[in-house]
Amino acid sequence: VIPGVTFEGDRSYAGATIAIRGTSGATVPLQDDPVAVYVDGVYYPPDSFGVASLWDLKDLEIVRGPQGTLQGRNATAGAVLVRTADPEPNLGGYIEGDVADPTQYRVQAAVTDTLVDGLSGRLAVDQSEDRGWADNIANGRNLGGAMNSGVRGVLLWQGDALTARLASGFDRYYAREALANWSATAINPVGEALTAPTPGVALPEASQRSLEDGRFDQDIPTDYTEEVVYSSLELRYNMGP
């Protein structure tokens, strides 16, 4: 939808490679990414933001870089500005679910209402799980699967001149990815394949399906868990003309 911008699939350590005008941090995992991501004005650390983080949103803005003047030093390629949904004065909400094969599901829900005069609140939750694309016969568990859980609360105070918005959220990501020998190989700037695979990037889907019977034996723990907690307070005061 947005020319020159690509969101790749989530990597094994939760984040998704975001490329703007062909520039991304795919070859430098767990380091400063050239695409800065802000959720409600809070900078998300590298590899902590992925497609699974996009839920109960008001809007999403992408600015092409360099954006160092307004968005900080990690925005040489650009920035992704995410704004979560605001509370509404009237009682409302929603619940929706998705199911996909093989054995994937996602459920999202939110409720909003006025708490006291001038103060409204919103509570949203998100839960998703992916069974995975292979069976590990070493321990009887799945590989490639992931589980995401999130909860977010927003309070909005609207006075005659002062508006205050407090947002707090918690996200938990759990994954069971294969190790380096089952990972995609990165390509360096001169176009030659690196000798060592990139552990954080999963095999392409076509290669995953080529595994015999979707099974292999890997007697090494590959669990990964990441938790992100954030709070954001935004104050606006109308001083008139």
Salt bridges, closest charged atoms under 4 A:
ASP32 OD2 - ARG73 NH1 3.04
ASP40 OD1 - ARG165 NH1 3.32
ASP47 OD1 - ARG11 NH2 2.34
ASP56 OD1 - ARG122 NH2 2.95
ASP86 OD2 - LYS58 NZ 3.25
ASP86 OD1 - ARG83 NH2 3.71
ASP86 OD1 - ARG165 NE 2.56
ASP126 OD1 - ARG106 NE 2.86
ASP135 OD1 - ARG131 NH2 3.31
GLU205 OE2 - ARG209 NH2 2.48
ASP213 OD2 - ARG215 NH2 3.72
ASP223 OD2 - ARG141 NH2 3.09
GLU227 OE2 - ARG172 NE 3.42
GLU234 OE1 - ARG83 NH1 3.17
GLU234 OE2 - ARG236 NE 3.20
